[in-house]
Every structure is written in structure tokens, then in C-alpha cells.
Amino acid sequence: MAREQTSVLREGVVAGCLGAAVVAVWFLVFDLARGKPLLTPALLGAAVFYGVNNPTGLEIAVGPILGYTVLHGLAFIAFGIVAASLIDASEREPALVIAVVILFACFEMFFLAVEGALGKSIVGALVWWAVLVGNFLAAVAMLWYFLLRHRTLPRLLVGAWWGVLREGTIAGLIGAAVVAIWFLVIDTIHGEPFRTPTLLGTGLLKLLAGPQAVITYTVLHGLAFVLFGIVASALVAGAERAPMFLFAMVILFTAFEVFFFGAVIIGAKWVLDELAGWTIFVGNVLASAAMLSYFLRKHRSLARRLTEAFAEDD
């Protein structure tokens, strides 16, 4: 038992350090690309330790950078230990993977909340989407490490990964296509075809208006949906072995909506001034419905079992 606890603790520490390192490297590269090395840790360090909420005239100092780096690393290590404990327990009780899904969903929600609390000036200087990308890369790196350490767990839960990847990719492309067609219809009704991808491409990605903005945003939008579809596909495959995974799917799709609107409200509230909120909500609901329909069509036995379960409850 002591050896097992030591192994879990070691895995958690390593995973946490890996996640923290990925975020640190991402922001080092990002800051170098915009010609301001170490700006991100300096901003966050000043905000956390000195209560600075306006980055104007802020000097990049060693103290805040080191302090924030240590705090950031400890936070990731604590998260890694909790995740390692849940994943270790999942090998004995696969249904506990649901808790892992909840944990990583809360991980992203937590950083959105923290970012919103820092104030608009700090958020603008940090570049909100870069924060989300950094945390996403950290989560992927940590999960990759855990799955390398627990090779039997993915096989136990979802079986053949190729089928999961294929279904997830197709479902993601379906979801992205539904949203794209929905906004094409809305934009055409308003007499401005491609207005939405142009607006988001120029506003979020800082591209020049034109075909480049539309194409680049469409590609990135599609990749985001594909990644989401792969996660959803893994949960569907797990649900065929343990129906409780359907609960994780509900959490995933709910977190998808909350995460998207949270990101818009915190980092790009101007989007709601340009696009009607209901059109965004309806587009995401239509995409979710289309993706779920695809999954249920590919997994008819799961749909039948769900129908039978509801019939028994009645």
C-alpha cells in the first residue's frame, strides 16, 4: 500500500511539473513572438503578489516572475496528484474516469474564473485565447503521461483507439459543418455572407479581413471541434462497457457550452455586441444534437439499452 501511494504521489508530481513546464514554454515562445519576453509571468506575478490590475508601465522584474513560477508549479503539482489518484483508482473501478473528466473540465473553468478576476486590463495584456491554449496543451501533456503510465486503462475503457479517433474526427467535422452552415444562413439572411467567420478571424486571430481570415478561422474552428469529438467518442466507447460514462458525456457537452460562453464573456465580450447571443447558443445546440445523433447511429446497441432503461424506470 505504501509503495502504491508513493507511486501515485510520484506520478502526480511528474505530471504536474510536466503541465507547468508546457505552459511556461508555451508562454515563453508566445511572448518572444510578440517581442516581449517573460511578459506573461511578470504580469501574473505582479497581479498576484502586488495586486497590480493595470499593466501600463509595468517593468519585468525577476521577483514576481520567480514567485509566480513557483506558485504556478505548486498549483499544477497539487492538480497532478489529485488526477493521479483518480486515474489509479480508475484501474480498479473504471466508472471513476468520470471524475477525471470532471476534474479536467473544472481545471479549464477555474483558469477562466481566475482570469476574469484579474481585471480587463490584465486580461487584454495576457491575450485570453493564449491562456486557454496553454492550459489545453498542459492538460493534453498530462493526460498523455498518465496514459503512458497506465497503458491498460485506455484499452479497458474504449477498446481500439483507431475506431475512436475515426468516429471522433467525423463527429467533430459534422459539428463544425453544422455551425458553419448555420451562421452562413444567418449571415446570408442579413445580406452579409461570411460575416461571422470574417468577424471572428479578424477580431480573435488578428488577421486582415478577406478570404484568409475566413479560411484560417474555419480551419481552426474545425480542429477544435475534431478534438472535442475525439473526447466525446472515447466517452461513448466507454459507455458501451459502463453506461455510467453517459453521465460524463452530459458533463462534457454541458462544459462545452459553459466553456465557450465563459471564454466569450471574459475574453471577447465584443462578440456578443456583434452577434446575437441566441444565434451562438442555437448553433452550438444544433452541433451537439448532430454529433450525438451520429454517435447513437454508430452505437445502436447503446441507444437501445438507454431506451430500455428509461422504459424500465417508467
N, C-alpha and C positions, 0 to 999 in steps of 0.2 A: 504493500500500500504506500509506504514511504517513497519507494522507488518510482511508483506511478505518479505520485504527487510532484516529485522532483522533475519528472519528465514533462508533465503538463506545465509546470512553472517555467521550465527552460524553453519549451515551445512558445509559450506566451511572450516571454521576454524577447526571444529572437524575432517572432512575428511583429511585435510592437516596434522593435528597433528597425526592422525592415520597412514597415509602413512609414515611420517617421523619416527614415532616410530617403524614401521615394518622394515624399512631399518636399523635403528640403532640397533635393536635387532638382525636382521639377521647378520650384520657385527660383532656384539659383539660375537655371537656364532661362526661365521666363524673364527674370529681372535683367539678366545680361542682354537678352534680346531687345529689351526696351531701353537699354543704355543706363540702367540704374541698379548696379549690383547690390544685393543684400537689402534692397528697399523693403521687401515684404516682411522679413523677420524684424527689421528695425521699426517698422510701423506697428506691428503687433506687439513687440516688446514695449514700445512707448505707450501704447494704449492700455496694456495690461498692468504694467508696473508704475506708470506715471499718470494714468488717466487722460492721456492726450487724445482728444477727439477731432483735432484739426491738423492734418499733416502739413499744412503750409509752413515752410521754413524749417521743417524737421531735419536735424542733422543725423546722419547714420553713425551711431556710436557703438562701440564694442559691448558695453554693459548690457543694454536692452537686448541686443542680438543674442548674446550668450545666455542671458536669463530666460528669454523666450524659448531658445533652442532646448534648454534643459527641461523646462516646463512642458513643452511640446512632446519631447521624448518620453517623459514620465506618463503623460496622458495616454500616449499610444501604447506604452508597455502595460498600463492598467487595462486598457481595452483588449490588448492581445491576450492577457492572462484569462480574462473572462471568456473570450472567444475560444481559447484553447481548452478551457474546462468544459464548455458546452459541446465542442466537437469531439472531445474524448468520450464524453457521456453518450454522444450520438452513436458511437460504435456499438454500444450495448443496447441503446434504445433509439432506433432511427427517427422516431417521431420528434425527438428533441431538436432535430435540424431546423424545425420551425422556429425555435428560439434563436438559432443562429441567423435566420433570415430577419427576424425582428430586430436582433442586435445590430446588424449591419444597416438596416433601414433607419434605425434610431441614430446610428453613427452619422449618417448624412444629415438627418433632421437637426441633430444637435449643432453641427457646424453652421447650418443655415441660421439657427436661432442666435448663436454667438455672433455671427457676422452682422445680423440685423441689430444686435445690441450695441455694436461699436459705433454706430452713427453713420450718416450718409457720406460724410467727407472721407472717413477711413475706408468705407466700402468702395467708394469711387476710386480711391488710390490703389486699393488692393486688386481691383478688377474681379468682380464677383464670379464670373464664369471660370476664371483660372483657379479660384479656390475650390470650386466644385470638381473640376478636372483633377486637381491634385489629390483631393480626398478619394475620388473614384479610383485613380491609379493606385493609391495606397491600399484601398480595400481589395482590389484585384491581386496585388502582390501578396498580401497577407493570406488571402484565400488560396492562392496558388501554392504558397509554402505549406499551409495546413493540409491541402490535398496531396502534396508530395509526401508528407509525413503519415498520411492515413490513406494509402492507395486503395484499400478495400472499400472505403466508405462510398466514393462515387459509384463504384460498380454495384454495391449493395443497394443503393438508392435509385439509380436511374438506368442501370444496365449499360448498354452500348452507347458510348458518347457520340458516335457518328450520327446516329439517328436523332439524338437530342439536338446536336448542332444544326442538322439539316432542317428539322422541324422549327427550331427557334429562329433560324435565318428566314425561312419562308414566312413564318408568322410575323416577324418584325417588319419584313418588306410589305406585307399586307397592311399592317397597321400604319406604316409610313405612307403608303399609297392612299389609304382611306383619308388620312388627314390632309394630304396634298390635294386630292380631288375635292374634298370638302371646301378648302379655302380657295381653290381655283373657281369653284361655283360661286362662292360668296363674293370674291373679287370681281368676277365677270358680271354678276348682278349689279354691282356698284360701278360698273363701267371701267374698272382698272384691273385687267388680268395680271396675275403675278405680283400684285401689290404686296401681299403678305410676305412671301419669301424675299422680295426685294427689301422691304422694311426691316425684316429680321437680319438679313445678310449685311445690310449697311449699318444697322444700329448695334447689333450684338457682335458681329465679327469685324466691324470697322472696314468693310470693303466698299469700293466705289460702286454706285448704282449701275445696274446693267446686267447682262447675261451672266457675268462672272459671279455676282452676288447671289443670283437665283440658283445657279448650278452648285456653287460651293455650299450654300446653306442646305440645299436639298440633299446633297451627299452626306453632310454631317448629321442632318436630321434622320436620314435613313440608317446610318451607322448606329445612332443612339437607339433607334427602335429595334435594330437587329440584336444589340446587346441585351436590351430588355426582353426580347423574345426568347433568347437563349436561356436566360434565367427562368423565365416562365415555363419553357419547355422542360427544363430539369425538374421543376416542381410538379408538372403534370406527370412526367415519367415516375417520379417518386410516389405520386398519389395512387398509381395503379397498384403499388405494393403496400402503401399505407395511406388510406383515404384521408387521414388527418392532415396530409400535405395540402389538401384543398383549402384548409384554413390559412396556410402560408400563402397560397395564391391570392386569397382575398386580401390579405395584408399587403402583398406585393402590388396589386392593382390599385389599392387604396393609397399606398405610399407613393405610387406613380403620380396620381392626381395631386396629392398634397405637396409632393416634392416640386412638381412643375409650377404650381401656383405660388408656392413659397419662394421659389427662385425668381419668378417674375416680380412678385411684390417687393422682395428685398433688393434684388439687383437690377431690375429693369421695369420699374413701375410704369414708365412711359409707354410700355407696350399696351397697357390697359387703356391709355388715353387714345391710342391709335386703332386698337382692335376691340370690338365689343367683347366683354368677358364671357357672355353666353356662347359666342361662336367658338372660343377656345375650349370651353367646357364640353360643348356638344361634339366638337371634333375629336377630343380625347376619348369621350364615351363611345363614339362610333368606332374608333380604332380598337378600343378594348373589346367591344362586342364582336368585331370582325375577327380578332385574334382568338378570342375564346371559342367562337364558332368553328374556326379552323381546328383548334386543338380537340374539341369534342368530336368533330367529324373523324379525325385521325385516331381517336381513342374511344370508339363506340362502346366498348365494354365499360369504360369508366362512366360514361353518360348513363348507361343502363343501370349500373349499380347505384348511381345517385338518384335516379328516378325511383328505383325500388326502395331505397332508403327513405325517401320522402313519403312514398306510399305506405310504408310500414308505420311511419310516425303518425300519419293520419288515421 
